[in-house]
Each structure stands twice: as structure tokens, then as C-alpha cells.
Amino acid sequence: MFTDWYMLLGIISGLVFAGGNIPYILEIRKGTIRPNLASWIGWFFLLVIGSTAQIAEGASWSVLLPIGGAIGDGITTYFVFKYGYTRFSLLDKACLFLGALGIFLWLITSEPLIALVLAILADFMVATPTIVKTFKDPSSEPILGWLLFALGSLIAIGATGQVNFNNLAYPIALTILNSGILLLALRGKMKKV
């Protein structure tokens, strides 16, 4: 019975998280937002590698979050590349390099806990250009997209059948990161009210 509950939450978290890409893509196509390519490339690769690593380690249903995210972020990355902000600033290059370094170190470590921490750090590094951009221009990010990313991450916390740091750290980190970007984007709406 509990396995079915975890499976249901895993499916919902993956769908909600991936669904966050829909308003993102629609806003990109309309030209109302210009996402940062460096962040999206990094997130896509992190989610693909993270999904693969979790599956190899016998992941719980919370793995559906990075799987759904990888699919959605892959599609979004294509649209960001085609219509988004594609010039790399020094900050973009530095964060992409540090994110790639984190991914590389994550892949070569044989210690799962160290790999997990490196993956989380890499995720925050590649998010930095988007955080800075959203801080400077809150309207440059879609609120609904970040709300769904945060909600999907939060639901994934409940989808883990194994309550331990290794299974909970990544969805908790994503909840914090996505909620932070959501709050920055909301800040722009609050100023207009």
C-alpha cells in the first residue's frame, strides 16, 4: 500500500516539475522572457546524470522528479538556445565551469554522499546566473513555471520510501532553489501592485 503512495507522489512530482516547463516555453516563444542558456544547459545535464545515477543506485520513486525534469529541461533548453539569452557573461562562464567541475568530480567520486553534495553544489552554481538575472529583472522569469518547479520538488520529498539524507537532500535542495527563484520573480510582481 505505501509503495503505491510513493509511486503516486513520484509520478505527480515528475509531472508537475516537467509541467513547469510548459509556461516557460510559452513565455519564451512569446518573447516575454529571456532565460539564461548557461543555467539551462547545466540543469539539463545535471538532471540527466542525476537520473542515471539514482537509477544505478536503486532509487526510490522520487527519481521521477529528475527524469521528468530532464525531459522538460531538455525541451526548454532547445527553446532557450533558439530564443533566449545566449551570450555568456563572465559570470555565466565561471558558473558553468564550476558547475561542470562539480559534475566531473561527482562522476569520478566513488563515495555516494560526496557525489550527492557535489551534485547539489553544481546545481546551485549553474543556477547562479538565473538567480542574478532574476534579482536584477524579476519579470524576466515566469512565476507559474517556478511555482510548478518548486511544487514538484516539494512533492518529491514525500515520494521517497527511504527517509535518509541520500534520498531527501536533492529534492530538498531543489525545493529551496526553485522557491528562492520563485520569490525573486514574485518580488517583481509585488512592486507593480
N, C-alpha and C positions, 0 to 999 in steps of 0.2 A: 504494500500500500504506500509506504513512504517513498519507495523508489519511483512510483508513478508521480507523486507530488514533485519530487526533484526534477524528474523528466519534464513535467509540465512547466515548471518555473524556468528550466533551462531553455525550452523551446520559446517561451514567451520572452525571456531576456534576449535571446538571439534575434527574434523577430522585431522587438521594439528597438534594439540597438541598431540593427540594419535599417529599420524604418526611419531612423533619424537622418539617413542619407537622402531620403526622398525630398523633404523640404529643402535640404541643402542643394541638391541637384536642380530643383525647380528654381531656386533663387539664383543659382549660378547661370542657368540658361536665360533668366530674365535680365541678368546683368545687374541685379540689385546688391549682390555681394561679390567680393573677390577674395576667395580663400588663399591661404599661403601654401604653395606647392611643396615646399620643404617639409612642412608638418605632415601633409597628407601622404607623401611618399614614405616618410618614416613610419607613420601609423599603419599603413598598408603592410609594409614588410614585417613590422613587429607583430601584427595580428596573424599573418601567415605563419611566421616562425613559431609564435606562441601557441597557435592551434596545433601545429605539428608536434611541438614539444609536449604539450599537455596530453595529446593522444598517445604519444610514445610512453609517457609516464603513467598511463592508466587514469586519465582524468575523469572527474565526475561530470554530471550534466551541465555544470557551469561552463564547460568547454564550448557550448553552443553560442555563448556570447562572443568569443574571439572568432569563431567560424562565421557567424552572421556579420560581425564587424569586418572581417577580411573581405567577404563578398561585397558588402556595401561600400567599404572604403576603396576597394579596387575600382569599382564603377565611378565613385566620386572622384578618385584621383585622375581618372581619364578626363572627366569634365573640368577639373581644376587645371589640368595640363592644357586643355583646349581653350578654356575661357577665363581662368583665374589669374592670380598674381604669380608670374613665373620668373621674375627677376630675383636672383638670390642676393640678398644683402650680406654683409659680413656676419651679422647675427645668424642669418639663415645658414650660411656655410658652416659657421662654428657649431651651431646646434645640430646640424645634420651630421657633421663629422663626429661630434661627441656621441650622438645617438647611434651612429654606425659603429663607433668604437665599443659602446655598450653592448650592441648586438653581437659584435665579434667576440668580445670577452664572454658574453653569455653562452655563445655557441661552443667555445673551447673549454669552458669550465666543466668539471665532472661533478661538481657539488650543486645539487638542485637548489638549495637555499640561496647560494651566491648567484646562481643564474637568474633566479626569480628577482632578487634585489636589483641586479644589473638590468633586467628587462624593464622593471618599473622606472629605474633612473633613466634609461634610454627613452622610454615613453614620455617622461616629463621633459627631457632635453629636446625632443623633436616637437613637443607642444609649445615650447617657449616662443618661437616666432608668432604663433597664433595668439598666444596669451598677450604678448606685447602689442600686436596689431589690434586686438580686441580692446585692450586697455586704452589705446590711443583713439580708436574709432569703433565704439561699441556696436554701431549699426552695420558694421562690416561682417557680422556673423548672425545667422538665423536663430532666433530664440527657440522656435519649435524643434529644430534639429538638435540643439544642445540639450533641450529638455528630454527628448527621447533617448539621447546617448546616456544622460545621467540616470534616467529611469531604468533603462535596460541594464546598466551596470549595477544599480541597486538591486534589481530583481535577481541578478546572477549571484549575489551574495547568498540569497535564500535557496539557490539551486544546487549548492554543494552538499553532497551527502556526507562529506568528510570535513568536519569542523576543525581545521587546523590552519596554521599560518600559510602553508604552501597552497592551499585551495582558496583561502579568503583574501590574501594580500593583493592579488591582481584586481579582482572586482572591486575591492575597497579603494584601491589606488585610482582606478578608472572612475569610480563614483565621485571621489574628491576632485580629480582633474576636470571631469566633464561638468560637475556642478560649479566649479570655480569659473570656467569659461562661460557657463550659462549666466552666472551672477554678473560677470563683466558685461555681457551682452545686454542683460536686463537693466544695468546701470544707465545705458543709453536711452532706453525707453522711459525710465523713471525721470530722467532730466527733461524729457519732452512733455511730460504730463503736467 
